[in-house]
Amino acid sequence: MSKTYEILEGGTGIVCLVCGMPSYNPEDVRRRFCGHCRAFHDDLEKQQPATPELEQAPPEEDKPVKKKKESVLPPPARSIAARFGRKSMSMGRHFTRRRLY
């Protein structure tokens, strides 16, 4: 297991080696806590695998790319607003609406 944190000189801060964020809060240093990861470094070290080779995925070989299947459905119908060249149907109605007293 490798260390997931580094204490700065004089114990004034802690740097998380997982996310790279430093913290100068004395409670974070004392408890070895990363506010960005929201985790304690003791817990992070337990979660790490013993061998780093298991973390890395094997390199992918050249695989043939699958083509997307074309849809058998017809294209969507145009809206009424698109048929008449308007951006939306509500544009014209707002100004033509009369108030009934």
QUIVEN-V880448 format. One record per backbone hydrogen bond with DSSP energy under -0.5 kcal/mol. NH is the residue of the N-H (numbers start at 0). CO is the residue of the C=O. Records with the same first field share a line. If there is no record, write none. Layout:
BEGIN
NH: CO + CO
END
This chain:
BEGIN
5: 14
7: 12
10: 7
11: 8
13: 22
14: 5
15: 20
16: 3
17: 3
19: 15
22: 13
28: 24
29: 25
30: 26
31: 27
32: 27
33: 38
34: 32
37: 33
38: 33
40: 31
42: 39
43: 39
44: 40
45: 41
46: 42
47: 43
53: 50
54: 51
55: 51
62: 60
82: 78
83: 79
84: 81
85: 80
90: 87
92: 88
93: 89
94: 90
95: 91
96: 92
100: 98
END
